[in-house]
Structure formats: C-alpha cells, structure tokens
Amino acid sequence: MLRRLLTFIFLALWWITVVAKTFLFPVPLILDELSLGEINVYTDGNRIESVSTIDLINVLDGIVDDDTLSQLQKSESLSLSVSKLQEFGIRLNFEPTELIIKLELDSDNYKRQDIPYNQPFQNIKYSKSSFFAWHNIFNIVDDYIIFDDAGQNNFRGEWISSGNIGGAKWLNFEFSGFYSINSEEVDSDLPELYRGDARLFIDWPDVPFRGSMGDLVSIPKGHQPQLRLEG
C-alpha cells in the first residue's frame, strides 16, 4: 500500500511540473499520405503552438511556389504560429494520437511542375546498398491500477522486425511477434504468445517486378485482377 501511495505522489508531482508547458519535438509532415520529412514543433502534446521556420522552408522547398517560399524566407522569426501560416495558405493539422502533422495547401500555393515528354528516359541512380540490414522495434505497454487490492495487471510486448539480405534487389523480410498477459482474462482463448504478419519479398523497382510470399493481400494495380492470397 505504501509503495502504491508513493508512486501516486510521484506521478502527481511530475504532472504538476510538466502541465501547461510546451516542448520542442520533431514530428513528420505528411502531404496526401506522402512523408515530406520531419520538422521541429513546439507542442504541449495536444496542439501545435509554432513550428521551426528553417525546418519548414527546407521541407517545403520544391512543394510550394516561389512566392510562398519567399514569404517564409523573409520571416524574421525563428518559429511561426499555425495562425500565421494560414495567412500564407499553409494549414497544419496535428494528429496527437499518431504524432504526425497533415499538411494542406491552397491550390494556388503548389509549385508548378514541368514534365517534358520529348526527352529520353534515364534510369535513376540509386545509392549503394549494404549486403545486410536488420531493423527492430520493441514496444512494451503495462497497465496497472494503483489503488486496487485485486492487483489486476495488463501487459503487452511487441517485436516488429524488418530487414534485407543481399542488397536492394534481393531478399527482404518482415515479421512481428506479440506477447500479452491479462490478469482479468485467465480463461481467455487468446494465446499469450502469437505472431503478426510475416512475409518475404523481392522488389525490383526498375523492371518493375515484385515477388512475395507469406501473409499477403494483393492490391489491384493496372490490369492485374484483384486476388487475395493467404500464406
């Protein structure tokens, strides 16, 4: 009981020290489901107060027209508020649950793109890829009720992994695993250890070709029929 009370007091004091404060935090900027990059923003976790002017200029270079970019560059402030950006035709919508910013631009603020059709196609030169890459993400969530004699505890661990063997044009893999403990559901049919989607694929973007196996859901592209494949 004493340990729970001390934990509650510590959390209360911590909350008092951070409430009503804003923090500088990097957040991805999304335009039509396309990630443009990260910008530093001042936020309290629920809304944005201002964004870094330099970061915004670097990310929007090539996206907005020259007039809009010039207005941002002429700004003498190191950060710009959301209301000020709306005057430039730039609207930022913060999603606190996903920690992303969705960008909306007025139609007149987009930069015009010239697409020549009379020039020969040149293959894109990619940077040299390494022979082996393995990326892992581990998430741990634990819910515990402090003032509860039953001692109910809900624990969940996640392992999300992806990697490559042989370079960009060779074998790629993705898989995920989960482990959960729920003291409230002793007789639950849900297994404590289970896996998520797992797949292997080879991707050749210059052909184009992609071969996959595992837990797959095919998305129709062009003339391909809509099929659902299960591994």
C-alpha positions, 0 to 999 in steps of 0.5 A: 500500500505504501509503495502504491501511495508513493508512486501516486505522489510521484506521478502527481508531482511530475504532472504538476511540473510538466502541465501547461508547458510546451516542448520542442519535438520533431514530428513528420509532415505528411502531404496526401499520405506522402512523408515530406520529412520531419520538422521541429514543433513546439507542442504541449502534446495536444496542439501545435503552438509554432513550428521551426521556420528553417525546418519548414522552408527546407521541407517545403522547398520544391512543394510550394511556389516561389512566392510562398517560399519567399514569404517564409524566407523573409520571416524574421522569426525563428518559429511561426504560429499555425495562425500565421501560416494560414495567412500564407495558405499553409494549414497544419493539422496535428494528429496527437494520437499518431504524432504526425502533422497533415499538411494542406495547401491552397491550390494556388500555393503548389509549385508548378511542375514541368514534365517534358515528354520529348526527352529520353528516359534515364534510369535513376541512380540509386545509392549503394546498398549494404549486403545486410540490414536488420531493423527492430522495434520493441514496444512494451505497454503495462497497465496497472491500477494503483489503488486496487487490492485485486492487483489486476495487471495488463501487459503487452510486448511487441517485436516488429522486425524488418530487414534485407539480405543481399542488397536492394534487389534481393531478399527482404523480410518482415515479421512481428511477434506479440506477447500479452498477459491479462490478469482479468482474462485467465480463461481467455482463448487468446494465446499469450504468445502469437505472431503478426504478419510475416512475409518475404519479398523481392522488389525490383523497382526498375523492371518493375517486378515484385515477388512475395510470399507469406501473409499477403493481400494483393492490391489491384494495380493496372490490369492485374485482377484483384486476388487475395492470397493467404500464406 
